[in-house]
Amino acid sequence: MLLERVERDGATVGVEIPDRIEVRGEPVDLREFVFEIKRRETIPPGERERVERAKRNLRRERLRRIELIETGDVDREEGEELADAVVGIDRALNALENLGPTDLEREERARRTADTKRWMSFLKKALGREERTRGIR
């Protein structure tokens, strides 16, 4: 029953990210971390690695807690706490998965470069120069 609650579609709807959670034996101010990251418009590459590492650790912790529930080696109250924590971790993971682009300037440059290439290709075709540049006359 607890596992069904955790795995249910929409389980994270209305659930808050936990203030603090223990991950790999270390306390993490999870809510503060997620809001700090989401507040930024862009995430620099160094921070992106930190976020990816945090997501990996959260997934491991989620799995560990689900395994504790599955084994049934916990009483009902502890199982409820574990299930609540798993849903909170899922909420945090959803928030971290939905981050915006990491480098807007790089994406804009790539978009402009692609636009320029498409325009040049169009002009070559329109002016009949494409065949000559390929060695066909």
GUMI-427391 format. One line per 5 residues: number of its first residue (from 1); their letters; for each residue x, y, z of N, C-alpha, C. Coordinates in pm, 1 decimal. Atoms other than C-alpha are relative to their C-alpha. Example, Ala and Ser with C-alpha at 12.3 -4.5 7.8 and 13.67 -1.06 7.14 Angstrom:
2
1	as	89.0:-119.0:0.0:1230.0:-450.0:780.0:90.0:120.0:0.0; -82.0:-119.0:-6.0:1367.0:-106.0:714.0:-77.0:109.0:73.0
END
This chain:
137
1	mller	81.9:-119.1:0.0:0.0:0.0:0.0:86.9:126.3:0.0; -90.0:-115.3:-1.5:283.4:241.2:79.4:69.3:16.6:-135.1; -65.8:-7.0:130.5:457.6:152.7:-245.6:-95.4:51.9:-106.4; 99.1:-50.8:94.5:136.7:216.0:-437.6:-11.7:151.2:11.0; 10.1:-144.6:-21.4:116.3:562.4:-284.1:119.5:72.9:-60.1
6	verdg	-122.8:-60.8:50.8:475.1:638.1:-380.3:2.6:-0.9:-152.6; -8.1:17.1:145.2:441.1:510.8:-738.6:-119.6:56.0:-75.7; 123.3:-49.7:61.4:96.0:661.1:-805.2:27.7:123.1:-86.9; -8.0:-120.0:83.7:65.7:909.9:-1092.0:-50.3:118.5:80.0; 41.5:-120.6:-70.3:43.3:1257.3:-947.2:31.0:-3.0:148.5
11	atvgv	-31.1:11.7:-143.4:188.7:1148.6:-612.3:64.7:126.8:54.8; -70.6:-118.9:-47.8:392.9:1468.2:-595.3:-85.5:126.4:-3.2; 86.1:-117.9:9.0:101.3:1703.9:-663.3:-35.3:47.6:140.8; 31.3:-59.8:-129.1:65.0:1936.6:-367.9:99.9:-31.8:110.1; -100.2:38.9:-99.6:365.9:1787.4:-190.5:112.5:101.9:-0.1
16	eipdr	-111.5:-93.5:-11.8:634.2:2019.7:-60.6:132.4:-74.9:-0.4; -135.7:54.4:-7.1:1003.0:1956.7:-102.8:41.8:4.6:145.9; -41.9:0.1:-140.4:1141.8:1851.7:236.3:104.3:108.5:28.0; -99.3:-100.6:-38.7:1335.3:2122.4:421.9:139.0:-60.7:2.1; -130.1:64.0:-19.6:1615.2:1886.1:511.4:-18.0:-149.6:-12.1
21	ievrg	4.2:144.7:17.7:1691.7:1527.8:420.8:142.3:-53.2:12.1; -132.2:60.9:-11.3:1978.6:1292.3:491.3:24.9:-82.4:-125.9; -38.0:69.9:122.1:2152.3:1171.3:176.7:143.3:-48.7:17.3; -131.6:62.7:-16.9:2443.5:929.6:198.5:63.6:36.8:134.3; -47.7:-27.7:-135.1:2470.3:1000.8:569.2:26.4:146.1:29.4
26	epvdl	-23.6:-143.6:-17.6:2495.4:1378.0:521.0:-131.7:75.7:-6.1; 122.3:-81.4:8.8:2220.0:1628.4:599.3:9.1:99.1:-116.1; 5.7:-90.1:114.7:2113.7:1828.6:294.5:-121.1:90.4:17.5; 111.6:-95.3:-2.4:1901.6:2144.6:302.5:-62.6:-0.9:-139.3; 50.5:28.0:134.3:1703.7:2017.6:5.5:-84.5:112.5:-56.8
31	refvf	87.0:-105.0:51.7:1437.6:2285.7:-26.9:81.0:124.0:-37.7; -84.3:-116.8:27.2:1693.8:2565.8:-4.6:83.0:-21.9:-126.3; -81.1:31.4:117.9:1916.1:2392.6:-264.8:-82.7:11.3:-127.4; 84.0:-1.4:120.4:1631.4:2342.4:-513.3:-42.1:142.5:-34.8; 43.7:-136.5:29.5:1502.4:2699.1:-478.0:116.1:89.0:-41.8
36	eikrr	-118.8:-76.4:40.4:1853.9:2841.3:-503.4:31.0:-24.9:-147.6; -30.0:35.1:138.9:1908.8:2657.5:-831.8:-109.2:51.5:-93.5; 110.3:-41.6:87.5:1563.9:2734.9:-974.5:-11.2:151.1:-14.7; 4.8:-146.9:4.5:1599.8:3107.6:-896.7:85.7:57.0:-113.1; -93.8:-49.4:101.2:1880.5:3143.2:-1148.5:-59.4:-10.2:-139.9
41	etipp	45.4:4.6:138.4:1810.2:3227.0:-1508.7:81.8:-99.2:-80.7; -86.7:96.8:66.3:2108.4:3027.0:-1629.0:83.4:-70.2:106.1; -81.4:77.1:-92.3:2317.0:2761.9:-1464.5:135.0:-22.5:-65.6; -133.5:17.5:58.1:2691.1:2778.0:-1529.7:41.2:-147.3:0.2; -40.6:140.6:10.7:2866.0:2452.2:-1628.2:43.6:-62.3:132.9
46	gerer	-43.3:54.0:-128.8:3025.4:2406.3:-1283.0:-117.4:-31.3:90.8; 120.9:21.9:-79.2:2689.6:2440.5:-1112.8:-84.3:-112.3:-59.8; 77.1:106.2:66.3:2529.3:2209.8:-1370.1:50.0:-135.5:48.7; -56.1:126.2:-50.5:2767.2:1932.7:-1257.1:-45.3:-24.4:144.0; 46.7:11.5:-139.1:2671.9:2000.9:-894.0:-145.6:-47.3:3.4
51	verak	140.9:39.2:7.1:2303.4:1969.0:-985.7:-11.8:-145.8:-44.4; 4.8:138.7:47.2:2363.3:1644.9:-1178.0:43.3:-96.9:109.1; -47.0:83.3:-111.1:2556.1:1501.5:-882.2:-109.4:-11.7:107.5; 108.8:0.3:-98.5:2272.9:1601.3:-647.2:-114.8:-89.5:-46.6; 108.0:84.1:52.1:2016.0:1433.5:-874.1:36.9:-147.6:10.6
56	rnlrr	-42.9:140.0:-13.4:2219.8:1111.4:-882.5:-11.8:-46.7:144.7; 7.4:36.5:-142.1:2246.8:1112.8:-502.9:-144.0:-12.4:47.7; 141.0:7.7:-37.9:1875.2:1181.3:-463.7:-65.3:-127.0:-54.4; 55.9:123.3:56.4:1789.0:893.1:-696.8:45.3:-121.5:80.8; -50.5:111.2:-82.6:2011.9:659.3:-495.0:-73.5:-6.0:134.1
61	erlrr	67.6:-5.4:-130.1:1853.1:775.5:-170.5:-145.3:-42.5:-13.9; 138.0:40.4:26.1:1504.9:731.1:-317.2:-8.4:-152.1:-9.0; -2.4:144.8:16.7:1588.5:376.0:-421.2:26.4:-70.8:133.2; -31.5:59.5:-130.1:1737.8:297.5:-79.7:-123.9:-2.5:89.2; 119.4:-8.4:-84.8:1421.7:413.9:94.8:-111.6:-90.5:-50.6
66	ielie	101.4:90.0:55.8:1193.9:222.3:-141.0:34.4:-144.9:35.3; -41.2:136.2:-35.5:1396.7:-93.2:-76.9:-29.6:-30.1:146.5; 34.4:20.5:-141.3:1349.2:-43.9:297.2:-149.1:-28.4:17.2; 145.1:23.3:-6.4:973.4:-24.5:245.0:-32.0:-139.2:-54.9; 27.3:129.0:63.8:976.3:-329.4:13.8:34.1:-118.7:89.5
71	tgdvd	-41.8:112.8:-83.9:1162.8:-549.7:259.5:-93.8:-19.7:117.5; 93.9:10.9:-110.1:902.9:-476.9:525.6:66.2:-4.8:136.7; -73.2:0.8:-126.8:1169.1:-446.8:794.1:-22.3:126.0:82.1; 29.9:-124.0:-73.0:1012.6:-122.0:918.4:-143.6:-6.8:50.3; 137.7:-2.6:-49.6:707.6:-59.5:1129.5:-82.3:97.7:-83.1
76	reege	92.8:-81.8:79.7:405.2:122.6:990.2:37.7:148.5:3.0; -33.3:-142.4:-14.1:506.1:464.9:1125.3:126.8:35.1:-78.3; -124.9:-25.2:73.6:859.5:442.7:985.5:-21.8:-13.2:-150.4; 33.7:16.2:141.3:719.4:316.2:656.0:-68.9:122.9:-56.0; 68.2:-123.6:41.7:492.4:621.6:636.6:100.8:112.8:-18.9
81	elada	-103.2:-103.9:9.6:789.6:849.9:701.6:87.1:-21.7:-123.1; -80.3:30.4:119.3:992.8:672.9:433.3:-76.3:35.0:-127.4; 81.6:-29.8:118.1:705.9:700.9:183.3:-13.1:151.0:-20.9; 8.2:-146.1:11.1:662.3:1071.2:259.6:131.5:57.9:-52.9; -130.6:-48.0:44.7:1035.3:1123.1:211.5:22.7:-30.7:-147.8
86	vvgid	-16.3:36.8:141.0:1032.5:937.1:-121.5:-79.6:94.7:-89.3; 82.2:-91.8:79.6:748.3:1153.2:-251.3:62.6:139.9:0.2; -69.7:-128.9:-6.1:936.0:1464.9:-132.3:123.6:1.9:-88.2; -117.7:11.0:88.0:1251.0:1345.2:-309.7:-44.7:6.3:-145.4; 52.5:-5.1:137.4:1043.8:1286.4:-624.5:-35.9:142.6:-39.0
91	ralna	37.0:-139.7:26.5:912.2:1642.3:-599.0:124.7:82.8:-29.5; -125.2:-71.6:22.1:1267.7:1777.3:-571.4:62.3:-39.3:-133.7; -55.5:45.8:127.7:1384.2:1562.1:-863.6:-77.5:59.7:-117.7; 79.9:-62.6:106.8:1094.0:1689.7:-1077.4:41.7:144.7:-20.8; -39.7:-140.5:9.6:1193.8:2047.2:-1000.7:137.9:13.1:-64.0
96	lenlg	-136.1:-6.8:54.1:1559.6:1980.9:-1081.8:6.3:-48.1:-144.0; 2.3:48.2:138.9:1475.6:1793.9:-1402.4:-53.9:105.8:-95.0; 65.0:-99.8:85.0:1275.1:2089.6:-1532.0:71.7:133.8:-0.7; -77.5:-124.3:3.3:1554.5:2343.9:-1516.6:11.0:50.2:-142.8; -14.2:-60.8:131.7:1595.4:2585.1:-1804.6:135.3:-28.4:-60.8
101	ptdle	-127.5:20.4:68.4:1885.1:2595.3:-2048.0:117.5:42.2:87.8; -116.9:-28.9:-82.3:2231.4:2602.3:-1900.2:76.3:121.9:-49.0; -77.8:-110.8:52.9:2386.0:2860.1:-2130.1:-77.1:63.8:-115.6; 85.2:-63.4:101.6:2146.3:3088.0:-2315.3:81.6:63.5:-111.5; -82.5:-64.9:102.1:2424.5:3275.3:-2495.2:51.7:-102.0:-100.7
106	reera	-50.6:104.2:89.7:2572.7:2953.6:-2637.2:-112.6:-51.5:-89.1; 112.9:46.1:79.4:2228.8:2836.9:-2749.5:-38.7:103.1:-105.8; 32.4:-106.1:96.4:2162.7:3172.8:-2916.3:102.6:2.2:-113.6; -103.3:4.2:104.2:2497.2:3156.1:-3100.7:-21.9:-118.6:-92.8; 23.1:119.5:81.6:2419.8:2802.9:-3218.1:-120.8:20.5:-91.4
111	rrtad	118.7:-26.9:81.2:2075.4:2912.9:-3337.7:33.2:94.5:-114.8; -38.1:-96.3:104.9:2222.0:3208.5:-3528.0:88.5:-64.4:-105.4; -87.8:69.6:94.3:2491.5:2990.9:-3683.6:-82.1:-88.9:-92.7; 85.2:86.7:81.5:2230.0:2740.1:-3801.3:-84.3:82.8:-96.8; 78.0:-88.0:87.5:2014.9:3025.5:-3939.2:86.6:51.7:-114.9
116	tkrwm	-91.4:-51.4:102.8:2314.4:3167.9:-4126.8:31.0:-107.9:-102.7; -29.2:110.1:92.3:2398.9:2828.5:-4276.6:-120.1:-27.1:-90.4; 119.4:22.1:82.2:2039.8:2778.8:-4391.6:-17.2:112.6:-103.0; 12.7:-115.2:89.6:2035.7:3130.5:-4544.5:102.3:-8.7:-113.2; -104.6:11.3:102.2:2365.4:3076.1:-4726.5:-33.1:-111.6:-98.4
121	sflkk	39.3:110.8:85.8:2241.3:2742.0:-4859.6:-112.3:43.6:-95.1; 109.6:-51.0:82.0:1924.1:2909.8:-4984.1:52.9:93.1:-109.4; -54.9:-94.3:98.1:2120.3:3188.4:-5153.1:78.6:-72.7:-109.2; -76.8:76.2:99.2:2354.7:2942.3:-5323.1:-93.2:-68.2:-98.8; 96.6:66.4:89.0:2057.7:2748.5:-5460.0:-69.5:102.1:-88.7
126	algre	73.8:-101.8:74.0:1874.0:3064.1:-5564.3:86.7:63.6:-108.2; -90.8:-62.9:96.8:2179.5:3206.6:-5742.0:65.4:-101.8:-92.0; -54.2:104.4:87.4:2269.0:2873.2:-5902.5:146.6:-30.2:25.7; -142.2:21.4:-28.6:2608.8:2854.3:-5735.0:28.0:-132.0:70.2; -20.2:123.8:-75.5:2555.4:2533.2:-5544.5:70.0:-105.3:-85.7
131	ertrg	-58.9:101.6:86.2:2642.3:2313.6:-5842.5:148.8:26.5:-22.1; -140.5:-33.8:26.9:2969.4:2500.4:-5910.8:87.4:-24.7:121.6; -81.8:22.3:-118.8:3084.9:2473.6:-5551.2:21.9:-147.1:25.6; -17.2:143.7:-14.6:3042.3:2098.0:-5571.2:80.9:-58.7:-115.7; -79.6:47.2:113.3:3247.3:2073.8:-5888.3:-83.5:-39.2:-120.2
136	ir	87.4:31.1:113.1:2947.3:2029.0:-6120.1:-23.6:129.7:-75.5; 17.0:-122.9:79.3:2931.2:2277.9:-6408.7:-101.7:-17.7:-106.3
END
